[in-house]
């Protein structure tokens, strides 16, 4: 059976997982990180659905927009993360972009 072709949604799912891991609750700024984490989980669920759909133009466009939202979310919240988690958020930004 041939391998399934990868889409932007697949990269977005991976990026969402990285950002969720980076936004684990911390004592400082934990409400902000909780909100970022929840938004990321929502985007990740949507991207998972899109990754399973066919390669229709509408699905690809929606996945690209969701990935752009995810990359922006990761980049804008990078300064709020502890130093040890910043590489995960940076990787999520690059992967989603």
mmCIF file of the C-alpha atoms, coordinates in Angstrom:
data_MODEL
# 
_entry.id   MODEL 
# 
loop_
_atom_site.group_PDB 
_atom_site.id 
_atom_site.type_symbol 
_atom_site.label_atom_id 
_atom_site.label_alt_id 
_atom_site.label_comp_id 
_atom_site.label_asym_id 
_atom_site.label_entity_id 
_atom_site.label_seq_id 
_atom_site.pdbx_PDB_ins_code 
_atom_site.Cartn_x 
_atom_site.Cartn_y 
_atom_site.Cartn_z 
_atom_site.occupancy 
_atom_site.B_iso_or_equiv 
_atom_site.pdbx_formal_charge 
_atom_site.auth_seq_id 
_atom_site.auth_comp_id 
_atom_site.auth_asym_id 
_atom_site.auth_atom_id 
_atom_site.pdbx_PDB_model_num 
ATOM 1  C CA . UNK A 1 1  ? 0.000   0.000  0.000  1.00 0.00 ? 1  UNK A CA 1 
ATOM 2  C CA . UNK A 1 2  ? 1.494   3.384  -0.970 1.00 0.00 ? 2  UNK A CA 1 
ATOM 3  C CA . UNK A 1 3  ? 2.260   5.878  1.757  1.00 0.00 ? 3  UNK A CA 1 
ATOM 4  C CA . UNK A 1 4  ? -0.276  8.641  2.272  1.00 0.00 ? 4  UNK A CA 1 
ATOM 5  C CA . UNK A 1 5  ? 0.840   12.014 0.953  1.00 0.00 ? 5  UNK A CA 1 
ATOM 6  C CA . UNK A 1 6  ? 1.651   14.487 3.736  1.00 0.00 ? 6  UNK A CA 1 
ATOM 7  C CA . UNK A 1 7  ? -0.264  17.762 3.876  1.00 0.00 ? 7  UNK A CA 1 
ATOM 8  C CA . UNK A 1 8  ? 0.113   21.079 5.720  1.00 0.00 ? 8  UNK A CA 1 
ATOM 9  C CA . UNK A 1 9  ? -2.391  19.713 8.233  1.00 0.00 ? 9  UNK A CA 1 
ATOM 10 C CA . UNK A 1 10 ? 0.025   16.908 9.144  1.00 0.00 ? 10 UNK A CA 1 
ATOM 11 C CA . UNK A 1 11 ? 2.766   19.427 9.932  1.00 0.00 ? 11 UNK A CA 1 
ATOM 12 C CA . UNK A 1 12 ? 0.264   21.486 11.896 1.00 0.00 ? 12 UNK A CA 1 
ATOM 13 C CA . UNK A 1 13 ? -0.723  18.502 14.026 1.00 0.00 ? 13 UNK A CA 1 
ATOM 14 C CA . UNK A 1 14 ? 2.928   17.924 14.923 1.00 0.00 ? 14 UNK A CA 1 
ATOM 15 C CA . UNK A 1 15 ? 3.437   21.627 15.651 1.00 0.00 ? 15 UNK A CA 1 
ATOM 16 C CA . UNK A 1 16 ? 0.355   21.729 17.873 1.00 0.00 ? 16 UNK A CA 1 
ATOM 17 C CA . UNK A 1 17 ? 1.701   18.821 19.900 1.00 0.00 ? 17 UNK A CA 1 
ATOM 18 C CA . UNK A 1 18 ? 4.995   20.622 20.447 1.00 0.00 ? 18 UNK A CA 1 
ATOM 19 C CA . UNK A 1 19 ? 3.297   23.824 21.559 1.00 0.00 ? 19 UNK A CA 1 
ATOM 20 C CA . UNK A 1 20 ? 0.950   21.962 23.915 1.00 0.00 ? 20 UNK A CA 1 
ATOM 21 C CA . UNK A 1 21 ? 3.997   20.338 25.513 1.00 0.00 ? 21 UNK A CA 1 
ATOM 22 C CA . UNK A 1 22 ? 5.725   23.717 25.819 1.00 0.00 ? 22 UNK A CA 1 
ATOM 23 C CA . UNK A 1 23 ? 2.698   25.265 27.556 1.00 0.00 ? 23 UNK A CA 1 
ATOM 24 C CA . UNK A 1 24 ? 2.478   22.910 30.493 1.00 0.00 ? 24 UNK A CA 1 
ATOM 25 C CA . UNK A 1 25 ? 1.188   24.751 33.573 1.00 0.00 ? 25 UNK A CA 1 
ATOM 26 C CA . UNK A 1 26 ? 3.780   26.745 35.481 1.00 0.00 ? 26 UNK A CA 1 
ATOM 27 C CA . UNK A 1 27 ? 3.462   28.974 38.505 1.00 0.00 ? 27 UNK A CA 1 
ATOM 28 C CA . UNK A 1 28 ? 4.352   32.153 36.607 1.00 0.00 ? 28 UNK A CA 1 
ATOM 29 C CA . UNK A 1 29 ? 1.893   33.363 33.992 1.00 0.00 ? 29 UNK A CA 1 
ATOM 30 C CA . UNK A 1 30 ? 0.058   30.043 34.179 1.00 0.00 ? 30 UNK A CA 1 
ATOM 31 C CA . UNK A 1 31 ? -3.304  31.522 33.137 1.00 0.00 ? 31 UNK A CA 1 
ATOM 32 C CA . UNK A 1 32 ? -1.805  32.870 29.921 1.00 0.00 ? 32 UNK A CA 1 
ATOM 33 C CA . UNK A 1 33 ? -0.135  29.559 29.152 1.00 0.00 ? 33 UNK A CA 1 
ATOM 34 C CA . UNK A 1 34 ? -3.361  27.707 29.942 1.00 0.00 ? 34 UNK A CA 1 
ATOM 35 C CA . UNK A 1 35 ? -5.233  29.849 27.414 1.00 0.00 ? 35 UNK A CA 1 
ATOM 36 C CA . UNK A 1 36 ? -2.506  29.327 24.803 1.00 0.00 ? 36 UNK A CA 1 
ATOM 37 C CA . UNK A 1 37 ? -2.559  25.592 25.508 1.00 0.00 ? 37 UNK A CA 1 
ATOM 38 C CA . UNK A 1 38 ? -6.356  25.403 25.117 1.00 0.00 ? 38 UNK A CA 1 
ATOM 39 C CA . UNK A 1 39 ? -6.287  27.387 21.872 1.00 0.00 ? 39 UNK A CA 1 
ATOM 40 C CA . UNK A 1 40 ? -3.526  25.115 20.611 1.00 0.00 ? 40 UNK A CA 1 
ATOM 41 C CA . UNK A 1 41 ? -5.517  22.012 21.524 1.00 0.00 ? 41 UNK A CA 1 
ATOM 42 C CA . UNK A 1 42 ? -8.498  23.369 19.564 1.00 0.00 ? 42 UNK A CA 1 
ATOM 43 C CA . UNK A 1 43 ? -6.345  24.120 16.520 1.00 0.00 ? 43 UNK A CA 1 
ATOM 44 C CA . UNK A 1 44 ? -4.698  20.710 16.803 1.00 0.00 ? 44 UNK A CA 1 
ATOM 45 C CA . UNK A 1 45 ? -8.055  18.909 16.851 1.00 0.00 ? 45 UNK A CA 1 
ATOM 46 C CA . UNK A 1 46 ? -9.185  20.824 13.782 1.00 0.00 ? 46 UNK A CA 1 
ATOM 47 C CA . UNK A 1 47 ? -5.937  20.031 11.981 1.00 0.00 ? 47 UNK A CA 1 
ATOM 48 C CA . UNK A 1 48 ? -6.293  16.332 12.860 1.00 0.00 ? 48 UNK A CA 1 
ATOM 49 C CA . UNK A 1 49 ? -9.678  16.305 11.125 1.00 0.00 ? 49 UNK A CA 1 
ATOM 50 C CA . UNK A 1 50 ? -8.266  18.139 8.118  1.00 0.00 ? 50 UNK A CA 1 
ATOM 51 C CA . UNK A 1 51 ? -5.322  15.727 7.923  1.00 0.00 ? 51 UNK A CA 1 
ATOM 52 C CA . UNK A 1 52 ? -7.750  12.847 7.456  1.00 0.00 ? 52 UNK A CA 1 
ATOM 53 C CA . UNK A 1 53 ? -9.753  14.574 4.706  1.00 0.00 ? 53 UNK A CA 1 
ATOM 54 C CA . UNK A 1 54 ? -8.963  14.332 1.025  1.00 0.00 ? 54 UNK A CA 1 
ATOM 55 C CA . UNK A 1 55 ? -6.659  16.828 -0.646 1.00 0.00 ? 55 UNK A CA 1 
ATOM 56 C CA . UNK A 1 56 ? -9.469  19.128 -1.755 1.00 0.00 ? 56 UNK A CA 1 
ATOM 57 C CA . UNK A 1 57 ? -8.459  22.746 -2.256 1.00 0.00 ? 57 UNK A CA 1 
ATOM 58 C CA . UNK A 1 58 ? -10.794 23.942 0.510  1.00 0.00 ? 58 UNK A CA 1 
ATOM 59 C CA . UNK A 1 59 ? -9.226  21.550 3.029  1.00 0.00 ? 59 UNK A CA 1 
ATOM 60 C CA . UNK A 1 60 ? -5.710  22.592 2.065  1.00 0.00 ? 60 UNK A CA 1 
ATOM 61 C CA . UNK A 1 61 ? -6.578  26.275 2.403  1.00 0.00 ? 61 UNK A CA 1 
ATOM 62 C CA . UNK A 1 62 ? -8.256  25.767 5.769  1.00 0.00 ? 62 UNK A CA 1 
ATOM 63 C CA . UNK A 1 63 ? -5.243  23.774 6.989  1.00 0.00 ? 63 UNK A CA 1 
ATOM 64 C CA . UNK A 1 64 ? -2.855  26.495 5.813  1.00 0.00 ? 64 UNK A CA 1 
ATOM 65 C CA . UNK A 1 65 ? -4.854  29.165 7.661  1.00 0.00 ? 65 UNK A CA 1 
ATOM 66 C CA . UNK A 1 66 ? -4.969  27.052 10.837 1.00 0.00 ? 66 UNK A CA 1 
ATOM 67 C CA . UNK A 1 67 ? -1.202  26.498 10.585 1.00 0.00 ? 67 UNK A CA 1 
ATOM 68 C CA . UNK A 1 68 ? -0.663  30.242 10.211 1.00 0.00 ? 68 UNK A CA 1 
ATOM 69 C CA . UNK A 1 69 ? -2.763  30.825 13.336 1.00 0.00 ? 69 UNK A CA 1 
ATOM 70 C CA . UNK A 1 70 ? -0.738  28.203 15.177 1.00 0.00 ? 70 UNK A CA 1 
ATOM 71 C CA . UNK A 1 71 ? 2.597   29.694 14.084 1.00 0.00 ? 71 UNK A CA 1 
ATOM 72 C CA . UNK A 1 72 ? 1.459   33.155 15.203 1.00 0.00 ? 72 UNK A CA 1 
ATOM 73 C CA . UNK A 1 73 ? 0.226   31.816 18.535 1.00 0.00 ? 73 UNK A CA 1 
ATOM 74 C CA . UNK A 1 74 ? 3.554   30.086 19.166 1.00 0.00 ? 74 UNK A CA 1 
ATOM 75 C CA . UNK A 1 75 ? 5.697   33.044 18.107 1.00 0.00 ? 75 UNK A CA 1 
ATOM 76 C CA . UNK A 1 76 ? 3.737   35.638 20.084 1.00 0.00 ? 76 UNK A CA 1 
ATOM 77 C CA . UNK A 1 77 ? 3.834   33.616 23.285 1.00 0.00 ? 77 UNK A CA 1 
ATOM 78 C CA . UNK A 1 78 ? 7.441   32.475 23.110 1.00 0.00 ? 78 UNK A CA 1 
ATOM 79 C CA . UNK A 1 79 ? 8.610   35.172 25.587 1.00 0.00 ? 79 UNK A CA 1 
ATOM 80 C CA . UNK A 1 80 ? 6.104   33.954 28.216 1.00 0.00 ? 80 UNK A CA 1 
ATOM 81 C CA . UNK A 1 81 ? 7.569   30.454 28.281 1.00 0.00 ? 81 UNK A CA 1 
ATOM 82 C CA . UNK A 1 82 ? 10.309  29.279 30.625 1.00 0.00 ? 82 UNK A CA 1 
ATOM 83 C CA . UNK A 1 83 ? 13.704  29.034 28.942 1.00 0.00 ? 83 UNK A CA 1 
ATOM 84 C CA . UNK A 1 84 ? 13.607  25.235 28.873 1.00 0.00 ? 84 UNK A CA 1 
ATOM 85 C CA . UNK A 1 85 ? 10.390  25.204 26.840 1.00 0.00 ? 85 UNK A CA 1 
ATOM 86 C CA . UNK A 1 86 ? 11.265  27.905 24.319 1.00 0.00 ? 86 UNK A CA 1 
ATOM 87 C CA . UNK A 1 87 ? 12.927  25.479 21.871 1.00 0.00 ? 87 UNK A CA 1 
ATOM 88 C CA . UNK A 1 88 ? 9.666   23.502 21.631 1.00 0.00 ? 88 UNK A CA 1 
ATOM 89 C CA . UNK A 1 89 ? 7.679   26.641 20.852 1.00 0.00 ? 89 UNK A CA 1 
ATOM 90 C CA . UNK A 1 90 ? 10.289  27.784 18.335 1.00 0.00 ? 90 UNK A CA 1 
ATOM 91 C CA . UNK A 1 91 ? 10.136  24.387 16.628 1.00 0.00 ? 91 UNK A CA 1 
ATOM 92 C CA . UNK A 1 92 ? 6.338   24.592 16.586 1.00 0.00 ? 92 UNK A CA 1 
ATOM 93 C CA . UNK A 1 93 ? 6.555   28.020 14.956 1.00 0.00 ? 93 UNK A CA 1 
ATOM 94 C CA . UNK A 1 94 ? 8.872   26.789 12.208 1.00 0.00 ? 94 UNK A CA 1 
ATOM 95 C CA . UNK A 1 95 ? 6.925   23.597 11.606 1.00 0.00 ? 95 UNK A CA 1 
ATOM 96 C CA . UNK A 1 96 ? 3.562   25.353 11.415 1.00 0.00 ? 96 UNK A CA 1 
ATOM 97 C CA . UNK A 1 97 ? 4.885   28.129 9.194  1.00 0.00 ? 97 UNK A CA 1 
# 
